[in-house]
């Protein structure tokens, strides 16, 4: 049986809309931090903001695909 924390660690959380606001990115990163989601996917514009908001999650690192950036856990 999978625990809630293990399940959260399997979830990819994303906000890829071009018109998303800084407040929405703050909410996205806050949810990822609170629940321990495995990955945050955003367009390239807010990467610096999201990295700052997720600074207490050092296991997240940026990877790139097309015009999106994924802050993804390096732990298995």
N, C-alpha and C positions, 0 to 999 in steps of 0.2 A: 504494500500500500504506500502511496506517495503522500508525503506530508504537504501541508499548505506552503511551507517555505520552499520545499523542493519543487513544487509546481510553479510557484512564482519565479523561480530561477530558470524556468523553461520558457517564459513568456517574453516575446519581442514587443516592445511598446513603441509606437511610432506616431509621428505628426509630420506628414509630408506636404501638407497644403501650402501653396506659395503665399497665401494671404494670412497665415497664422501669425498671431501677435506674440510679443515677448511674454505677456502674461500667460498665454497658452503654453509656451515652451517652459515657463517656470512651473506650471501645473504638471506638465508631462514629466519633467525631471524630478519633481517632488514625489510624484506617484512611483516612479521607478526606484527612487531612493527608499521610500517608505516600505514598499512591498518587495524590493530586491529583485526586480525584473532583470533578466539576463542581458537585454539589449535595448538601446534607445536608438531609433532611426529618425533622422531629421534631414531636411535639405541642407545644402552647404552654408547657407546664410547664417543660421544661429549656432554654428558649431562652437565658437568661442564661448558664447553664453552658456550653452549646455555643458561644456567641459567645466566651466566655473561652477555651475549649479551642482554638478555631480563630483566635485573635487574630493568628497569624502568616500568616493567609490574608486580607489586607485586601480582596481582590477579591470576597469573599463578602459579600452583603448580605441582610437579611431581607425576605422577601415572605410574604404571608399568604393562605391559602385555607381556608375553613371553620374547623376547629379545629386546623389544622396550620400550621407555620411552615417555610418553606424558606429555607435559607441557600444562596444561589445565586450562581454566578459571573457577574459583569457583563461579563466578556470573552467574545468570540465563539469 
